[in-house]
Amino acid sequence: MPQNRFYPDEKFKEIEINASLQLRYAISNRGRLISFTDNIENGRILKGGLSDGYPTFRFKVKKDDKIVNKYLFLYKLVAQYFIPKESEDQTYVLHLDYNRANDDISNLRWATKQEMMAHSRKSPRVIQAKKNLIEHNLKADGRKLTTTKVMLIKKILARPEQKTRLKMIAKQFGVSEMQIRRIASGENWGHVKI
């Protein structure tokens, strides 16, 4: 009796890894990863890790007497082992529903760079980020600094024990060192009081 529940339409293919690992590993067309010794049917489902929301297969290899962490994205493995490419230009894999954790074969497709860029522009995450940026720019009135940020800069500059270099303050707020000098002298943003 296998300890796993496999889906009726689930197929596994062994992953070829050019490293000597204790176990063997396989990926399914449903985006699931298993480890096994001799027989895939007796394999054990693995949770794997996450990298920026994408499920991954992490493992360690020995390289020049050092242990190196490696990881493979499960969606790329599903595409590599189960989805034939239509052309060599297809080097990207799309999640059709934009859900990074849905690595089922029905949700994945090979794409060219142009197709990938067009697909990502329609991503709800990208659309929301654009809205947030537009909102921020409207509040900032076209400037990098907002009144709130300038007040914070002036408070930092006004501290008697102020040791932070102007360059560091400028970097923190994404403006030039000259802009910080002008704020300090009152030449810019002089109307903002703390």
Buried (B, 14 or more C-beta within 10 A) or exposed (E): EEEBEBEEEBBBBBBEBEEEEEEBBBBBBBBBBBBBEEEBEEBEBBEBEEEEEBBBBEBEBEEEEEEEEEEBBBBBBBBBBBBEEEEEEBEBBBBEEBEBEBBBBEBBBBBBEEBBEEBBEEEEEEEEEEEEEEEEEEEBEEBEBEBEBBBBBBEBBEEEEEEEEBEEBBEBBEBBBEBBBBBBEEEBBEEBEE
